């Protein structure tokens, strides 16, 4: 059985999905900070800034629109890994003071339609 939400890899569709998500978020007023940040817990697709808040973004490319939502596709284990990687990033950047952070999800149902974006702010309330 194929996954309902495919994780993007290195190039091709994944890189395009992340690029479209980044463009979308920038149009919404967020500022780009970093992409494909790796840590002991895995990888964070995008790091953006929204005013004073640092936003860790998971990008999902929908393989079938009739099944689970983007937020449902990120289980407790994946959430934990994202939090670990975010903590690692903050330590590596010397951001030890209290800094507001949140975790968003950007789900794309098409790479051809720039309107096929679902942006979930504070997707799992882990901040």
Legacy VTK file of the C-alpha trace (Angstrom):
# vtk DataFile Version 3.0
C-alpha trace
ASCII
DATASET POLYDATA
POINTS 127 float
0.000 0.000 0.000
1.453 3.375 -0.957
1.561 6.139 1.657
-1.180 8.729 1.547
1.387 11.473 2.070
4.725 11.014 0.390
7.820 12.511 1.868
9.792 14.443 -0.692
13.326 13.348 -1.346
16.419 15.068 -2.703
15.187 16.423 -6.016
12.376 16.287 -8.472
8.878 16.464 -7.058
10.072 16.960 -3.489
12.303 19.888 -4.268
9.513 21.434 -6.351
6.998 20.973 -3.505
9.333 22.688 -1.036
9.976 25.512 -3.501
6.238 26.082 -4.005
5.617 25.967 -0.252
8.368 28.501 0.342
6.973 30.851 -2.311
3.485 30.515 -0.875
4.638 31.303 2.669
6.664 34.281 1.479
3.537 35.661 -0.235
1.802 35.312 3.142
4.450 37.528 4.745
6.875 34.975 6.194
10.619 35.376 5.693
12.850 32.500 4.608
15.513 31.396 7.102
16.729 27.923 6.055
15.795 24.759 4.167
16.413 21.046 4.665
17.869 21.407 8.140
19.101 18.074 9.458
19.528 17.054 13.041
19.541 13.906 15.161
15.755 13.631 14.862
15.582 13.955 11.101
14.996 16.884 8.790
12.948 20.072 8.846
11.892 21.079 5.352
11.713 24.841 5.856
12.428 27.305 8.611
10.689 30.627 8.233
10.155 33.696 10.392
6.719 35.194 10.974
7.200 38.491 12.781
9.023 37.431 15.983
8.104 33.741 15.697
10.379 31.089 14.243
8.294 28.689 12.160
9.379 25.095 11.481
7.550 23.855 8.389
6.830 20.301 7.270
5.936 20.139 3.570
3.653 17.323 2.429
2.817 16.378 -1.140
-0.620 14.774 -1.305
-0.782 11.553 -3.290
-4.560 11.196 -3.012
-6.970 13.970 -1.954
-9.656 11.675 -0.543
-7.694 10.398 2.463
-6.236 11.782 5.688
-5.442 15.419 6.229
-1.930 16.801 6.378
-1.998 17.213 10.146
-3.287 13.648 10.588
-0.415 12.349 8.496
2.095 13.541 11.077
1.914 11.033 13.908
3.276 11.445 17.442
6.622 9.881 16.488
7.115 12.314 13.585
6.097 15.234 15.810
8.676 14.176 18.390
11.380 13.981 15.702
10.487 17.452 14.397
10.683 18.881 17.913
14.085 17.187 18.471
15.438 18.600 15.234
14.075 22.069 16.021
15.721 21.989 19.463
18.991 20.917 17.868
18.758 23.765 15.340
18.074 26.326 18.083
21.087 25.097 20.075
23.352 25.123 17.011
22.306 28.694 16.220
22.867 29.845 19.796
19.210 30.737 20.204
18.999 29.830 23.879
16.782 32.720 24.992
13.037 32.235 24.955
12.043 32.525 21.318
8.484 31.911 20.211
8.369 28.916 17.871
5.653 26.931 16.145
5.276 24.013 13.768
3.276 24.496 10.570
2.365 22.099 7.782
2.053 23.032 4.129
0.245 20.406 2.074
0.201 20.531 -1.702
-2.293 18.549 -3.709
-0.730 19.541 -7.027
2.603 20.795 -8.274
0.925 22.501 -11.226
-1.762 24.507 -9.381
-0.413 27.257 -7.132
-3.853 27.462 -5.476
-3.694 23.811 -4.345
-2.045 24.670 -1.021
-3.282 23.946 2.474
-1.398 25.838 5.194
-1.957 24.625 8.737
-0.629 27.064 11.315
0.552 25.499 14.588
-0.365 22.136 13.146
0.184 20.067 16.242
0.689 22.618 18.980
4.146 21.373 19.941
5.663 24.810 20.377
LINES 1 128
127 0 1 2 3 4 5 6 7 8 9 10 11 12 13 14 15 16 17 18 19 20 21 22 23 24 25 26 27 28 29 30 31 32 33 34 35 36 37 38 39 40 41 42 43 44 45 46 47 48 49 50 51 52 53 54 55 56 57 58 59 60 61 62 63 64 65 66 67 68 69 70 71 72 73 74 75 76 77 78 79 80 81 82 83 84 85 86 87 88 89 90 91 92 93 94 95 96 97 98 99 100 101 102 103 104 105 106 107 108 109 110 111 112 113 114 115 116 117 118 119 120 121 122 123 124 125 126
